[in-house]
Amino acid sequence: MIETILKTKEDVTKGVLETLEEIRPSLAMHGGDAQLVGIEEGVVELKLEGSCHGCPMSVITFGMAMKDMLQEKFPNDIKNVRWNGSEDTDAECRHEEKE
């Protein structure tokens, strides 16, 4: 395993966005997508979109895979990945209330 040591928040953000691009084709095959909401204190916040939004399976499959990929690439910088306000990738996806 090659460990990437990042020094700035911009580097971490760039790495997360690059990782999203790697996995985005898999999401698109299922009619979904994910967007980076932000990164705070090592916690990546993502928003699932399309058919992936609201699907508990996407949190389990995609969420855990994304968390594993990010923690492997950036072990010193990424502690957790959250989806649509969930506490972590093991939690159920919380649906956003529609106005």
ZIFEN-V307970 format. One record per residue. RES is the residue in one letter. PSI is psi in whole degrees, -180 to 180 (none if undefined). BURIAL is b if it has 16 or more other C-alpha atoms within 10 Angstrom, else e. Layout:
RES:PSI:BURIAL ; RES:PSI:BURIAL
This chain:
M:132:e ; I:124:e ; E:126:e ; T:125:e ; I:117:e ; L:150:e ; K:-24:e ; T:160:e ; K:-34:e ; E:-39:e ; D:-41:e ; V:-45:b ; T:-46:e ; K:-43:e ; G:-40:b ; V:-44:b ; L:-39:e ; E:-39:e ; T:-40:e ; L:-42:b ; E:-35:e ; E:-38:e ; I:-11:b ; R:-40:e ; P:-35:e ; S:-40:e ; L:-43:b ; A:-33:e ; M:-23:e ; H:13:e ; G:23:e ; G:-179:b ; D:171:b ; A:144:b ; Q:145:e ; L:124:e ; V:-44:e ; G:174:e ; I:122:b ; E:124:e ; E:43:e ; G:5:b ; V:120:b ; V:127:b ; E:120:b ; L:154:b ; K:121:b ; L:140:b ; E:169:b ; G:-145:e ; S:-16:e ; C:-26:b ; H:125:b ; G:-2:b ; C:113:b ; P:-30:b ; M:-34:e ; S:-32:b ; V:-41:b ; I:-51:b ; T:-61:e ; F:-42:b ; G:-47:b ; M:-39:b ; A:-44:e ; M:-44:b ; K:-47:b ; D:-45:b ; M:-46:b ; L:-42:b ; Q:-29:b ; E:-42:e ; K:-36:b ; F:63:b ; P:-24:b ; N:-8:e ; D:-30:b ; I:120:b ; K:-34:e ; N:163:b ; V:129:b ; R:151:b ; W:126:b ; N:41:b ; G:2:e ; S:159:b ; E:-33:b ; D:179:b ; T:-13:b ; D:-12:b ; A:159:e ; E:149:b ; C:129:b ; R:125:e ; H:140:e ; E:139:e ; E:135:e ; K:139:e ; E:none:e
